[in-house]
Amino acid sequence: TLDSLFSAVERSLEEAAGSVDMIRRGLGYEGERTYLIVMQNQNEIRATGGFIGATLEIPVDEGVLGEISYIDSSQVDTPPLVNNPAAPEPIFWYLWISRLLFRDANWNPDFPHTAQTLISMYEDSLPVDLHGAVSATKLFAFDLVDIVGGVRVAGVEDVITSELAFVYSEGLLPYACQEYHVSFKDKRCFDEDLVEALFTDLRSGLGDNGLARLADVMIDHLESKNMLIYLEDQEAQARVVTSGW
């Protein structure tokens, strides 16, 4: 009947309006939002994708990416670790540590649980109010390099392609750390410069074709679980769960 058709259309419009509101909130149109991004090395497998190396704090205000804060995962914890939670029993017996470290906090494959732990530990160590967390393996960063058409980093003369990014990121070629780096290992110093170069290009704009490619790549990585999302906005998180992300 026309009534049932109208009801279906009305529901769809309400859902669409809800999605728009959710996206607006998430992009900081109702107040700045700050997200924690944890980059994981898929070659050092962990429950949510890989060993946590680079950790990024990214503010978003009215759809504009702010300046990223970059920290090595090993530098989040504050000695003597008395405020860190007790290590879960599997971590205690496997790594023989009594306190959970930030870099090991993704031991639980349930990402909402892991994300809340990461957020809590990060906020306990640093003065920030986080609104969600995203995990991504290095594979996503390599795909971003392709989308922007290659990037330049301070320590390499050649344009960095995704293939070359993989080589440096895995430490197969030397990359010297400099005084401005917060990391202390050559390959992580490369990761640091790669992330900065990628965000510089993203802020410059990708154009319609670039944005379409970015959306496709993000969906591919979300569906393959190379990328996971947790949002403290419960309405938004419900939609993330429904989408299987």
GIURWO-V544951 format. One record per residue. RES is the residue in one letter. PSI is psi in whole degrees, -180 to 180 (* if undefined). NEAR is the number of other ideal C-beta (glycine too) atoms within 12 Angstrom. D_FIRST is the distance of its C-alpha to the first C-alpha in Angstrom with 2 decimals. Layout:
RES/PSI/NEAR/D_FIRST
RES/PSI/NEAR/D_FIRST
This chain:
T/164/7/0.00
L/-35/8/3.78
D/-45/9/5.36
S/-36/10/5.37
L/-44/11/6.29
F/-40/12/8.62
S/-41/13/9.97
A/-43/14/10.85
V/-42/14/12.51
E/-43/14/14.20
R/-42/14/15.57
S/-42/14/16.89
L/-39/14/18.54
E/-42/14/20.05
E/-41/18/21.42
A/-43/15/22.82
A/-40/14/24.41
G/-39/20/25.88
S/-42/21/27.30
V/-45/17/28.88
D/-42/19/30.44
M/-45/27/31.73
I/-41/22/33.26
R/-45/20/34.84
R/-44/28/36.44
G/-30/32/37.58
L/7/28/39.21
G/23/24/41.11
Y/-8/18/39.45
E/34/18/39.61
G/142/17/43.10
E/141/23/45.02
R/145/35/44.03
T/130/32/46.56
Y/147/39/45.83
L/126/47/48.12
I/122/41/48.19
V/121/49/50.11
M/129/45/51.21
Q/141/40/51.88
N/109/35/54.18
Q/-14/29/52.40
N/-8/19/55.86
E/77/22/56.74
I/137/15/53.79
R/174/30/52.51
A/-37/27/49.54
T/12/37/47.20
G/-31/33/48.56
G/172/31/52.25
F/134/31/55.21
I/121/45/54.54
G/-87/46/56.82
A/140/47/55.74
T/126/45/53.91
L/141/39/52.37
E/116/36/51.40
I/114/35/49.07
P/146/27/48.05
V/126/32/45.07
D/116/20/44.95
E/46/17/42.32
G/4/18/41.55
V/129/17/45.24
L/131/27/47.10
G/-170/22/50.26
E/130/17/53.54
I/146/28/53.30
S/124/28/55.65
Y/131/32/56.86
I/141/33/58.57
D/140/30/59.77
S/-31/39/58.18
S/-10/23/61.67
Q/0/27/62.36
V/-42/39/59.53
D/142/30/61.34
T/113/19/64.09
P/148/13/67.25
P/24/9/68.36
L/17/21/64.72
V/-22/12/65.08
N/-8/18/61.64
N/145/27/59.94
P/157/25/58.04
A/142/16/59.77
A/134/22/59.13
P/152/24/56.77
E/-43/14/58.81
P/-38/16/57.83
I/-41/26/58.93
F/-48/18/62.09
W/-28/12/63.21
Y/-45/14/62.23
L/-9/18/63.57
W/46/12/65.92
I/142/23/64.85
S/-23/18/64.40
R/139/24/62.20
L/132/31/58.97
L/150/32/59.35
F/-44/38/56.62
R/-15/34/57.03
D/6/36/56.44
A/-5/42/53.55
N/35/42/50.91
W/-22/32/52.12
N/125/22/48.83
P/-14/18/46.06
D/103/16/43.38
F/-40/37/43.10
P/-41/26/41.73
H/-48/21/44.79
T/-43/34/47.12
A/-42/36/45.76
Q/-37/25/46.30
T/-45/36/49.83
L/-45/43/50.56
I/-47/36/49.32
S/-45/26/51.35
M/-38/35/54.50
Y/-45/37/54.19
E/-30/23/53.72
D/-26/23/56.67
S/-28/28/58.90
L/148/22/57.79
P/82/11/56.85
V/151/26/53.18
D/109/19/49.80
L/149/36/47.38
H/5/33/43.58
G/173/38/42.90
A/145/44/44.47
V/131/40/43.88
S/145/45/45.86
A/140/42/46.46
T/169/37/48.96
K/-21/40/51.39
L/-35/28/49.36
F/-43/39/46.90
A/-40/43/49.85
F/-38/34/51.15
D/-35/29/47.83
L/-37/36/47.92
V/-43/32/51.36
D/-41/28/49.93
I/-41/29/47.14
V/-2/34/49.70
G/27/21/52.06
G/153/23/54.82
V/165/33/56.55
R/134/23/60.10
V/159/32/61.64
A/-34/22/65.01
G/5/27/66.82
V/132/25/66.03
E/-38/9/67.09
D/156/16/64.54
V/133/18/60.86
I/115/37/58.99
T/173/24/56.56
S/-37/27/54.32
E/-43/19/56.96
L/-35/27/59.75
A/-41/38/57.75
F/-45/28/57.48
V/-47/22/61.23
Y/-39/36/62.23
S/-27/40/59.64
E/3/25/60.98
G/20/20/64.54
L/-17/16/65.59
L/144/20/67.17
P/145/16/69.04
Y/116/30/67.58
A/131/21/69.85
C/144/22/68.70
Q/174/17/69.82
E/-30/10/70.59
Y/-13/14/67.22
H/143/28/65.31
V/-17/29/64.12
S/169/32/64.05
F/-1/19/67.20
K/142/26/66.49
D/-49/23/66.65
K/-30/33/63.28
R/-29/35/61.57
C/-37/33/63.31
F/-46/39/61.76
D/-41/41/58.31
E/-47/39/58.93
D/-34/35/59.81
L/-45/44/56.95
V/-45/41/54.39
E/-43/31/55.97
A/-42/31/55.94
L/-44/42/52.27
F/-32/28/51.20
T/-45/21/53.38
D/-39/27/51.54
L/-38/26/48.10
R/-29/19/49.04
S/-17/15/50.16
G/142/15/46.69
L/-12/21/45.36
G/170/15/43.54
D/-44/10/40.04
N/-42/14/41.09
G/-41/20/42.94
L/-39/16/40.07
A/-42/14/37.71
R/-40/20/40.36
L/-44/25/40.85
A/-44/16/37.17
D/-44/17/37.23
V/-43/29/40.47
M/-43/25/39.28
I/-42/20/36.15
D/-44/20/38.43
H/-34/30/40.84
L/-42/25/38.23
E/-29/15/36.72
S/0/20/40.26
K/19/24/41.26
N/-15/30/44.07
M/137/37/42.45
L/149/42/41.08
I/138/37/39.68
Y/130/35/39.97
L/137/33/38.94
E/-18/26/40.04
D/108/27/36.91
Q/-34/16/34.97
E/-45/19/31.49
A/-41/29/32.64
Q/-36/26/34.31
A/-39/18/31.19
R/-35/24/29.52
V/-44/28/32.74
V/-44/18/32.64
T/-36/15/29.00
S/-7/19/30.11
G/24/15/33.10
W/*/30/35.61
